[in-house]
Amino acid sequence: MLNFQQITMPYLAAFVPPHWKVIHIDEEVSPVDVNLSADLVGITFHTPSAFHAYAIAARFRERGIPVVLGGPHVTLMPDEAEAHADVIFVGEAEPHWRQFLKDFELGRHKRRYSSQIPPALDAAPMARKELYHRRDLTGGRLFATRGCPHGCDFCAVAVMYKRKVRKRPVAAVASEYASFPGKVIIFWDDNLASDREYAKALFRSIAPYRKWWSSQVSIQAGKDAEFLELAAKSGCKQLFIGLESISQSSMDGSRKAFNRVEDYARVIDRIHEHGIAVQAGIVFGFDGDTATIFRETLDFLETTGVQNATFNILTPYPGTPLYRRLETEGRILTRDWSKYNGREDVVFQPLQMGPETLLEGYRYANRRFYSAASMYRRLSLSPVGLWWALPLNLTYGMALRFCRHGETAAPRKLRIADQKLKFSA
Ligand code: B12
């Protein structure tokens, strides 16, 4: 159902020399055949998939096939990851990936490749579309920028990319955007509003293609009338905004004080006025949250007519300031990374409620938000993009009904969205 195309491996494959044959296995789509023949296996994964990725790496390594690991968890926990791989990539791959492949062919590669300084993305190639294989094949997934200037204490991006925002040339992004046969595009950016002047130039140049797009942005986007106007004219149908919490003290305590709760309703209205739907990113479990936060948040989302919401349980990803603080305070309950999924498990001791209350409140939020009554209330209040918001609400609602705690509809063992890369010379 909610099955998103990923771009990391098809993007890295674009750097691979033509005499390599690349096979891309996306575990959301098909299981990994650990008996396949390959000269090199590359794996990308998030923290909750780390143990699973290590187990798969072990199966290839047992057969003498070298494994290279990269991605957010490796960047945040390099020493741990190194024990499970022949080679690790710490940080972004652009500066060393081609060189590594050359070194590998010559049998003189290093154990660890680190990019200390976030690289420029001026020459970032288009991802190899023939390696995309989700059901949304005809839609486009790409990125224009990388990084975010903010330093929110729970965010891994701030640590990984050192708050340095890089941008691909507008013309290159526009030409990748135009190259997708489908009409619906998602920019997989950390924050497309990081540099609003860049974003406006991008919107001007993609408008002629008359596609529909959505992306993740910070709240500043909703305060910039020109940004919203150009976004709407270029086909923006929905913005995902990290509202995170309707508790100002929670925002202040998370180094996200620029989110002013008193502005939320006005920002949502302005976005709606431009015909753009809002997907609110909401996190429960901040130190300012009490057990009333769940009901209050849902009341807020319903009275402002927010079309979609993604609820998360606060999760202290290792390497983040939040993790370090909770560790110092003795509030980390488990280091079983598979529980760092933000959806099914609480991995820390919340300040003002028990872990069970947090989990139950998170489930209540999902149930209530995607109930027929709430859908009716929200979507009739702001019918912006109804044709887009209604199917999405129904899909989420179905996923909630048929899956454990409302994740995607994919079978549980396949929900871990790892991607494998196989090379054979
Ligand atoms: C798009 C996106 C999604 C999409 C697609 C997911 C996907 N797996 O592609 C969706 C919405 C589905 C999603 C879901 C989740 N996401 Co997400 N997502 C992102 C986002 C915004 C961009 C990722 C991306 O495609 N970037 C573009 C590609 C080209 O770059 P890249 O993946 O960063 O890879 C570069 C390097 O890391 C490196 N690299 C990466 N892998 C490898 C592998 C090898 C072999 C090599 C050599 C190099 C290498 O090379 C690349 C080029 O430099 C990132 C933020 C970010 N910037 O990383 C968060 C991010 C990765 N997500 C995050 C999280 C927490 C999640 C969820 C767990 C949230 C949740 N509670 O459900 C789920 C997990 C889903 C899953 N099972 O995988 C965290 C990860 C934290 C962590 N410690 O793991 C991030 C960093 C966001 C954050 N602010 O903290 N996500």
Residues whose N, C-alpha, C, O or C-beta is under 5 A from the ligand:
A	BS01	B12	F4 Q6 I7 T8 Y11 G42 I43 T44 H46 T47 V68 L69 G70 G71 P72 H73 F89 G91 E92 A93 E94 F143 C155 A156 V157 W188 D189 D190 N312 Y317 Y340 N341 G342 R343 R415 I416 A417
